[in-house]
Amino acid sequence: MEEFIRFLENRGFSLEKKLKGDASEREFYRLRKGGGSFVLMKFSGQGLDLQLRVHRFLSAILPLPRIYDVFPSWRAILMEDAGDLSLEEFLKKGGKWETIYRNLLSLIKALQTYGSGLLPENHPVKTRALDRRRFTRELEFTYQHFIKGISPVPETAWKEAFSELVSEIDYGKMVPNHRDLHSRNIFLKDGRIFILDYQDCMMGPVPYDYVSLLRDNYIYFSPSQRRDFERGLISENYILVSLQRHMKALGTFAYQIKRGKKYFSRYIPITLKYLQEEIQVKNLGFRSLVEREILHRVYDY
């Protein structure tokens, strides 16, 4: 990295600081040049080509940071600086959020309405899907990293429960989804919205991005806060997709905590609160299992 920094300095850039990452293996740095601010995204392995291909597709619809330059030999991208104010922090500070969320809902609708028509058949967004197999793998990941350590119930019983949930989801209409459209991946700067962490965009059920945004694992929205925004969206499939996403999030948080990122523990109670609501709505066979083995336990991370 030091050699690459010298290369950038020779082009007039100066390194200001390394930016805090999240669950990603990528590294981010803020650079300065001529009074302007830029962000360098550095890949530790593969992923550069995928990032660029998904960016070219999504930037026609969503407000992504612009890409100014690409350094293939260094596996790095120079892009627009989206600032430091995430939507999560904005909400915690009591910012007015209603107009922002209406705009975000319009962006989801635009992506789902027009996105498929912009994709060639071999595009990675179109060849990957939030389907039954992927949903099952995600839930099995949750079993290994979250449930296994707290529940004495055999893995086979949990697999039966997972199978019931993913089998109930309707995969008939699949549309492009950002996949992680939540408050930690949305930034606000100079009156503009920036959407980040878009490389996992793929086809999926219609409710997925709506659930990610309105039943955010990082910010709790009460039923009364969500009511107007979810009007016309709520369906059996919406609840099922939300259940799957929240179950999946528990595994992600537990895995990150094991890797030393203890701050993810603060988001588990939020996710459990959503699960508590959703498990009451849909009378699935594994409802009692989730209530007994997950919702009624106390966690110490």
C-alpha positions as a Markdown table, in Angstrom:
| # | Residue | x | y | z |
|---|---|---|---|---|
| 1 | Met | 0.0 | 0.0 | 0.0 |
| 2 | Glu | 2.9 | 2.4 | 0.7 |
| 3 | Glu | 4.1 | 2.1 | -2.8 |
| 4 | Phe | 0.6 | 2.8 | -4.1 |
| 5 | Ile | 0.4 | 5.9 | -1.9 |
| 6 | Arg | 3.6 | 7.2 | -3.3 |
| 7 | Phe | 2.2 | 6.6 | -6.8 |
| 8 | Leu | -0.9 | 8.7 | -5.9 |
| 9 | Glu | 1.2 | 11.4 | -4.3 |
| 10 | Asn | 3.2 | 11.7 | -7.5 |
| 11 | Arg | -0.2 | 12.5 | -9.2 |
| 12 | Gly | -1.0 | 15.3 | -6.7 |
| 13 | Phe | -3.0 | 13.4 | -4.1 |
| 14 | Ser | -2.4 | 13.4 | -0.4 |
| 15 | Leu | -3.7 | 10.8 | 2.0 |
| 16 | Glu | -5.9 | 12.3 | 4.7 |
| 17 | Lys | -7.0 | 9.2 | 6.6 |
| 18 | Lys | -8.1 | 5.6 | 6.4 |
| 19 | Leu | -11.9 | 5.4 | 6.7 |
| 20 | Lys | -13.7 | 3.0 | 9.0 |
| 21 | Gly | -15.0 | 0.0 | 7.2 |
| 22 | Asp | -17.9 | -2.2 | 8.1 |
| 23 | Ala | -18.4 | -5.9 | 7.3 |
| 24 | Ser | -16.5 | -5.6 | 4.1 |
| 25 | Glu | -13.0 | -6.9 | 3.3 |
| 26 | Arg | -12.3 | -3.7 | 1.3 |
| 27 | Glu | -10.3 | -0.8 | 2.6 |
| 28 | Phe | -11.3 | 2.9 | 2.1 |
| 29 | Tyr | -9.1 | 6.0 | 2.3 |
| 30 | Arg | -9.9 | 9.7 | 2.0 |
| 31 | Leu | -7.6 | 11.6 | -0.4 |
| 32 | Arg | -7.2 | 15.3 | -1.0 |
| 33 | Lys | -6.2 | 17.1 | -4.2 |
| 34 | Gly | -6.5 | 20.7 | -5.1 |
| 35 | Gly | -9.1 | 21.4 | -2.5 |
| 36 | Gly | -11.2 | 18.5 | -3.5 |
| 37 | Ser | -11.9 | 15.3 | -1.5 |
| 38 | Phe | -12.0 | 11.8 | -2.9 |
| 39 | Val | -12.3 | 8.2 | -1.7 |
| 40 | Leu | -10.1 | 5.4 | -2.7 |
| 41 | Met | -11.6 | 1.9 | -2.5 |
| 42 | Lys | -8.9 | -0.8 | -2.3 |
| 43 | Phe | -9.7 | -4.5 | -2.8 |
| 44 | Ser | -7.8 | -7.1 | -0.9 |
| 45 | Gly | -8.6 | -9.8 | -3.5 |
| 46 | Gln | -11.1 | -10.3 | -6.3 |
| 47 | Gly | -14.1 | -8.0 | -6.8 |
| 48 | Leu | -12.9 | -5.0 | -8.8 |
| 49 | Asp | -14.5 | -6.1 | -12.1 |
| 50 | Leu | -17.7 | -7.0 | -10.4 |
| 51 | Gln | -17.8 | -3.6 | -8.6 |
| 52 | Leu | -17.3 | -1.8 | -12.0 |
| 53 | Arg | -20.0 | -3.8 | -13.9 |
| 54 | Val | -22.6 | -3.3 | -11.2 |
| 55 | His | -21.8 | 0.4 | -10.9 |
| 56 | Arg | -22.2 | 0.9 | -14.7 |
| 57 | Phe | -25.7 | -0.7 | -14.4 |
| 58 | Leu | -27.0 | 0.9 | -11.2 |
| 59 | Ser | -25.6 | 4.4 | -11.8 |
| 60 | Ala | -28.2 | 4.8 | -14.6 |
| 61 | Ile | -30.9 | 4.6 | -11.9 |
| 62 | Leu | -29.6 | 5.1 | -8.4 |
| 63 | Pro | -27.4 | 7.9 | -7.0 |
| 64 | Leu | -24.1 | 6.2 | -6.6 |
| 65 | Pro | -20.8 | 8.0 | -6.0 |
| 66 | Arg | -19.1 | 8.7 | -9.3 |
| 67 | Ile | -16.0 | 6.8 | -10.3 |
| 68 | Tyr | -13.2 | 9.0 | -11.5 |
| 69 | Asp | -10.4 | 6.6 | -12.1 |
| 70 | Val | -9.6 | 2.9 | -11.9 |
| 71 | Phe | -6.2 | 1.3 | -11.1 |
| 72 | Pro | -6.4 | -2.4 | -12.1 |
| 73 | Ser | -2.9 | -3.3 | -11.2 |
| 74 | Trp | -3.5 | -1.9 | -7.7 |
| 75 | Arg | -7.0 | -3.3 | -7.5 |
| 76 | Ala | -8.4 | 0.1 | -6.6 |
| 77 | Ile | -11.0 | 2.7 | -7.6 |
| 78 | Leu | -10.9 | 6.4 | -7.1 |
| 79 | Met | -14.4 | 7.8 | -6.5 |
| 80 | Glu | -16.6 | 10.6 | -5.3 |
| 81 | Asp | -16.5 | 11.3 | -1.6 |
| 82 | Ala | -20.0 | 10.7 | -0.1 |
| 83 | Gly | -19.0 | 12.3 | 3.2 |
| 84 | Asp | -19.3 | 11.0 | 6.7 |
| 85 | Leu | -23.0 | 11.3 | 7.5 |
| 86 | Ser | -24.8 | 8.0 | 7.2 |
| 87 | Leu | -28.5 | 7.9 | 7.2 |
| 88 | Glu | -28.2 | 5.9 | 10.5 |
| 89 | Glu | -26.4 | 8.8 | 12.1 |
| 90 | Phe | -28.7 | 11.3 | 10.6 |
| 91 | Leu | -31.7 | 9.5 | 12.1 |
| 92 | Lys | -30.0 | 9.1 | 15.5 |
| 93 | Lys | -29.5 | 12.9 | 15.6 |
| 94 | Gly | -33.2 | 13.4 | 15.0 |
| 95 | Gly | -33.1 | 14.5 | 11.4 |
| 96 | Lys | -36.3 | 14.9 | 9.4 |
| 97 | Trp | -36.5 | 11.6 | 7.5 |
| 98 | Glu | -39.9 | 11.3 | 5.8 |
| 99 | Thr | -39.0 | 13.1 | 2.5 |
| 100 | Ile | -35.7 | 11.1 | 2.3 |
| 101 | Tyr | -37.6 | 7.8 | 2.7 |
| 102 | Arg | -40.2 | 8.8 | 0.1 |
| 103 | Asn | -37.3 | 9.5 | -2.3 |
| 104 | Leu | -35.7 | 6.2 | -1.5 |
| 105 | Leu | -38.9 | 4.3 | -2.1 |
| 106 | Ser | -39.2 | 6.0 | -5.5 |
| 107 | Leu | -35.7 | 4.8 | -6.3 |
| 108 | Ile | -36.5 | 1.2 | -5.4 |
| 109 | Lys | -39.6 | 1.4 | -7.6 |
| 110 | Ala | -37.5 | 2.8 | -10.5 |
| 111 | Leu | -34.8 | 0.0 | -10.1 |
| 112 | Gln | -37.5 | -2.7 | -10.1 |
| 113 | Thr | -39.4 | -1.1 | -13.0 |
| 114 | Tyr | -36.6 | -0.3 | -15.4 |
| 115 | Gly | -33.6 | -2.3 | -14.1 |
| 116 | Ser | -34.3 | -5.6 | -15.8 |
| 117 | Gly | -34.6 | -4.0 | -19.2 |
| 118 | Leu | -31.0 | -2.6 | -18.9 |
| 119 | Leu | -29.4 | -5.9 | -18.1 |
| 120 | Pro | -27.8 | -8.2 | -20.7 |
| 121 | Glu | -28.4 | -11.9 | -20.1 |
| 122 | Asn | -24.8 | -12.6 | -18.8 |
| 123 | His | -24.7 | -9.6 | -16.4 |
| 124 | Pro | -23.8 | -10.7 | -12.8 |
| 125 | Val | -26.8 | -8.9 | -11.5 |
| 126 | Lys | -29.0 | -11.2 | -13.7 |
| 127 | Thr | -27.1 | -14.4 | -13.1 |
| 128 | Arg | -27.3 | -14.2 | -9.3 |
| 129 | Ala | -30.5 | -14.4 | -7.3 |
| 130 | Leu | -32.0 | -14.2 | -3.9 |
| 131 | Asp | -33.7 | -17.6 | -4.4 |
| 132 | Arg | -34.6 | -20.6 | -2.3 |
| 133 | Arg | -31.0 | -22.0 | -2.4 |
| 134 | Arg | -29.4 | -18.7 | -1.4 |
| 135 | Phe | -32.0 | -18.0 | 1.3 |
| 136 | Thr | -31.4 | -21.5 | 2.7 |
| 137 | Arg | -27.6 | -21.1 | 2.8 |
| 138 | Glu | -28.1 | -17.8 | 4.6 |
| 139 | Leu | -30.3 | -19.4 | 7.3 |
| 140 | Glu | -27.9 | -22.3 | 7.7 |
| 141 | Phe | -25.1 | -19.7 | 8.3 |
| 142 | Thr | -27.3 | -18.2 | 11.0 |
| 143 | Tyr | -27.6 | -21.6 | 12.6 |
| 144 | Gln | -23.9 | -22.1 | 12.6 |
| 145 | His | -22.9 | -18.7 | 14.0 |
| 146 | Phe | -25.9 | -17.7 | 16.1 |
| 147 | Ile | -28.4 | -20.4 | 16.9 |
| 148 | Lys | -26.0 | -23.4 | 17.5 |
| 149 | Gly | -24.4 | -21.7 | 20.5 |
| 150 | Ile | -27.7 | -21.0 | 22.3 |
| 151 | Ser | -30.2 | -23.6 | 21.3 |
| 152 | Pro | -30.1 | -27.4 | 22.2 |
| 153 | Val | -32.6 | -28.1 | 19.5 |
| 154 | Pro | -31.0 | -30.5 | 16.9 |
| 155 | Glu | -29.8 | -28.9 | 13.6 |
| 156 | Thr | -32.3 | -31.1 | 11.7 |
| 157 | Ala | -35.2 | -29.4 | 13.4 |
| 158 | Trp | -33.9 | -26.0 | 12.5 |
| 159 | Lys | -33.3 | -27.1 | 8.9 |
| 160 | Glu | -36.9 | -28.2 | 8.7 |
| 161 | Ala | -38.0 | -24.8 | 10.0 |
| 162 | Phe | -35.8 | -23.0 | 7.4 |
| 163 | Ser | -37.2 | -25.2 | 4.6 |
| 164 | Glu | -40.7 | -24.3 | 5.6 |
| 165 | Leu | -39.9 | -20.6 | 5.5 |
| 166 | Val | -38.1 | -20.5 | 2.2 |
| 167 | Ser | -40.7 | -22.8 | 0.6 |
| 168 | Glu | -43.5 | -20.3 | 1.5 |
| 169 | Ile | -41.8 | -17.3 | -0.2 |
| 170 | Asp | -43.1 | -16.4 | -3.6 |
| 171 | Tyr | -40.2 | -16.3 | -6.2 |
| 172 | Gly | -42.5 | -15.8 | -9.2 |
| 173 | Lys | -41.6 | -12.2 | -10.0 |
| 174 | Met | -37.8 | -11.5 | -9.6 |
| 175 | Val | -36.5 | -8.0 | -10.0 |
| 176 | Pro | -33.2 | -6.3 | -9.4 |
| 177 | Asn | -32.5 | -5.6 | -5.7 |
| 178 | His | -29.6 | -3.6 | -4.1 |
| 179 | Arg | -29.7 | -6.3 | -1.4 |
| 180 | Asp | -28.3 | -4.2 | 1.4 |
| 181 | Leu | -30.4 | -1.0 | 1.2 |
| 182 | His | -30.3 | 0.0 | 4.8 |
| 183 | Ser | -29.3 | 3.2 | 6.8 |
| 184 | Arg | -25.6 | 2.3 | 7.1 |
| 185 | Asn | -25.3 | 2.1 | 3.3 |
| 186 | Ile | -27.0 | 5.4 | 2.5 |
| 187 | Phe | -25.1 | 8.7 | 3.0 |
| 188 | Leu | -26.2 | 12.3 | 2.9 |
| 189 | Lys | -24.0 | 15.2 | 1.7 |
| 190 | Asp | -24.8 | 18.7 | 0.5 |
| 191 | Gly | -28.5 | 17.8 | 0.1 |
| 192 | Arg | -27.8 | 14.7 | -1.9 |
| 193 | Ile | -28.4 | 11.0 | -1.3 |
| 194 | Phe | -25.6 | 8.6 | -2.0 |
| 195 | Ile | -26.1 | 4.8 | -2.1 |
| 196 | Leu | -23.1 | 2.6 | -1.3 |
| 197 | Asp | -22.2 | -1.0 | -0.9 |
| 198 | Tyr | -24.1 | -2.0 | -4.1 |
| 199 | Gln | -21.8 | -4.7 | -5.5 |
| 200 | Asp | -24.1 | -7.5 | -4.3 |
| 201 | Cys | -27.0 | -6.3 | -6.3 |
| 202 | Met | -28.9 | -9.3 | -7.7 |
| 203 | Met | -32.4 | -10.5 | -8.7 |
| 204 | Gly | -34.8 | -11.2 | -5.9 |
| 205 | Pro | -38.4 | -11.1 | -4.7 |
| 206 | Val | -40.2 | -7.7 | -5.0 |
| 207 | Pro | -40.4 | -7.0 | -1.2 |
| 208 | Tyr | -36.6 | -7.4 | -0.5 |
| 209 | Asp | -35.3 | -3.9 | -0.8 |
| 210 | Tyr | -38.4 | -2.4 | 0.7 |
| 211 | Val | -38.0 | -4.7 | 3.7 |
| 212 | Ser | -34.3 | -3.8 | 4.0 |
| 213 | Leu | -35.1 | -0.1 | 4.1 |
| 214 | Leu | -38.3 | 0.0 | 6.1 |
| 215 | Arg | -37.5 | -2.8 | 8.6 |
| 216 | Asp | -33.9 | -1.8 | 8.9 |
| 217 | Asn | -31.7 | -4.0 | 11.1 |
| 218 | Tyr | -29.8 | -0.9 | 12.3 |
| 219 | Ile | -32.7 | 1.4 | 13.1 |
| 220 | Tyr | -36.1 | 0.4 | 14.6 |
| 221 | Phe | -39.2 | 1.9 | 13.0 |
| 222 | Ser | -42.4 | 1.2 | 15.0 |
| 223 | Pro | -45.5 | 0.0 | 13.2 |
| 224 | Ser | -47.0 | 3.5 | 13.4 |
| 225 | Gln | -43.8 | 5.0 | 11.8 |
| 226 | Arg | -43.9 | 2.5 | 9.0 |
| 227 | Arg | -47.6 | 2.5 | 8.4 |
| 228 | Asp | -47.8 | 5.2 | 5.6 |
| 229 | Phe | -44.6 | 4.0 | 3.9 |
| 230 | Glu | -45.7 | 0.3 | 3.9 |
| 231 | Arg | -49.2 | 1.0 | 2.6 |
| 232 | Gly | -49.6 | -1.0 | -0.5 |
| 233 | Leu | -46.5 | -3.1 | 0.2 |
| 234 | Ile | -47.7 | -5.3 | 3.0 |
| 235 | Ser | -48.5 | -8.8 | 1.9 |
| 236 | Glu | -47.9 | -12.4 | 3.1 |
| 237 | Asn | -44.8 | -12.5 | 0.9 |
| 238 | Tyr | -43.6 | -9.2 | 2.4 |
| 239 | Ile | -43.7 | -10.6 | 5.9 |
| 240 | Leu | -42.0 | -13.9 | 4.8 |
| 241 | Val | -39.1 | -12.1 | 3.1 |
| 242 | Ser | -38.8 | -9.8 | 6.1 |
| 243 | Leu | -38.6 | -12.9 | 8.4 |
| 244 | Gln | -35.9 | -14.4 | 6.3 |
| 245 | Arg | -33.8 | -11.3 | 6.2 |
| 246 | His | -34.0 | -10.7 | 9.9 |
| 247 | Met | -33.1 | -14.3 | 10.6 |
| 248 | Lys | -30.2 | -14.0 | 8.2 |
| 249 | Ala | -29.0 | -10.7 | 9.9 |
| 250 | Leu | -28.7 | -12.5 | 13.3 |
| 251 | Gly | -26.1 | -14.8 | 11.7 |
| 252 | Thr | -24.2 | -11.9 | 10.1 |
| 253 | Phe | -24.1 | -10.0 | 13.4 |
| 254 | Ala | -22.9 | -13.0 | 15.4 |
| 255 | Tyr | -20.2 | -13.8 | 12.8 |
| 256 | Gln | -18.9 | -10.2 | 12.9 |
| 257 | Ile | -18.9 | -10.2 | 16.7 |
| 258 | Lys | -16.8 | -13.4 | 16.7 |
| 259 | Arg | -14.3 | -11.5 | 14.4 |
| 260 | Gly | -13.9 | -8.8 | 17.1 |
| 261 | Lys | -16.5 | -6.3 | 15.8 |
| 262 | Lys | -18.3 | -6.1 | 19.1 |
| 263 | Tyr | -20.4 | -3.1 | 18.1 |
| 264 | Phe | -22.6 | -5.3 | 16.0 |
| 265 | Ser | -24.1 | -6.6 | 19.2 |
| 266 | Arg | -26.2 | -3.4 | 19.6 |
| 267 | Tyr | -28.2 | -4.3 | 16.5 |
| 268 | Ile | -29.3 | -7.7 | 17.7 |
| 269 | Pro | -32.1 | -6.4 | 19.9 |
| 270 | Ile | -33.5 | -4.3 | 17.0 |
| 271 | Thr | -33.6 | -7.3 | 14.8 |
| 272 | Leu | -35.3 | -9.4 | 17.5 |
| 273 | Lys | -37.9 | -6.7 | 17.9 |
| 274 | Tyr | -38.8 | -7.0 | 14.2 |
| 275 | Leu | -38.8 | -10.8 | 14.4 |
| 276 | Gln | -41.2 | -10.7 | 17.4 |
| 277 | Glu | -43.7 | -8.7 | 15.4 |
| 278 | Glu | -43.4 | -10.8 | 12.2 |
| 279 | Ile | -43.6 | -14.2 | 13.8 |
| 280 | Gln | -47.0 | -13.3 | 15.2 |
| 281 | Val | -48.4 | -12.4 | 11.8 |
| 282 | Lys | -47.6 | -15.5 | 9.8 |
| 283 | Asn | -48.6 | -18.8 | 11.6 |
| 284 | Leu | -45.8 | -20.9 | 10.4 |
| 285 | Gly | -45.0 | -24.3 | 12.0 |
| 286 | Phe | -41.7 | -23.1 | 13.4 |
| 287 | Arg | -43.2 | -20.1 | 15.2 |
| 288 | Ser | -43.0 | -21.8 | 18.6 |
| 289 | Leu | -39.4 | -22.9 | 17.9 |
| 290 | Val | -38.3 | -19.3 | 17.1 |
| 291 | Glu | -40.2 | -17.9 | 20.1 |
| 292 | Arg | -38.8 | -20.4 | 22.5 |
| 293 | Glu | -35.2 | -20.7 | 21.3 |
| 294 | Ile | -34.5 | -17.2 | 20.1 |
| 295 | Leu | -37.0 | -14.6 | 21.2 |
| 296 | His | -37.4 | -15.8 | 24.8 |
| 297 | Arg | -33.6 | -16.1 | 25.5 |
| 298 | Val | -31.2 | -13.5 | 26.9 |
| 299 | Tyr | -28.0 | -12.9 | 25.0 |
| 300 | Asp | -24.7 | -11.7 | 26.3 |
| 301 | Tyr | -22.3 | -10.6 | 23.6 |
